Amino acid sequence: MKHNAVSIRPFIGAKDFTLSREFYKDLGFQESVITKDLSYLYTEGIGFISKTHS
């Protein structure tokens, strides 16, 4: 089976979305806000999707 995927991005839910975003940014991750409850956090070629846990 041939795949043409460029990347796979894991998803990490957060009970306190604001605190989680700040934690990862303090570690050096950059943030790309997708919606008010969803962000892509990335650094040095790796990244993940973070969403508020409802």
N, C-alpha and C positions, 0 to 999 in steps of 0.2 A: 504494500500500500504506500503510495507516494503522498507526502504532505508538503504543502507550500507555506506552512506557518512561519512567520518571522519571529514571533515571541509568544510565550504563555505567561500570563500575569496572575499570580496567586491573589486571593482575596482574604483580607483580615478584617473581621468585624471588631468594633470598639464600643464598650459600654459608655465611656466618656470620650467622645470623638474629638473634642477640643484638646483635651489632655494628651490623647494619643498622637494627634497631629503635631503638637508642640514637642513631645518626646522625640519623635523621629526627626523633626527639623533640628533639634538640639544635637542629635547624633550626626548631623551633616546631610540629611536627605533634603532634596528639593521637592517642592510640592506643586502639583498641577491640579487646581480645583476643577472638578468636573461638574458638580452641583453642590448645593449647600451641605449635603449629607454624604458626598462621595469625592474622594481625592485619589490621585495617583502620586505616590511617593517614590522617589528614585534617587540613586547615586551610583556613579561609576559603572554604568551598564546593567545595573540590577534595579528592580522596582516591584511594587505591589500596589494593589487597589485597597484602599481603606474606606470603610463605610460605617456610619453610625449603626449600632446594634439596637434594633427596636423590639 
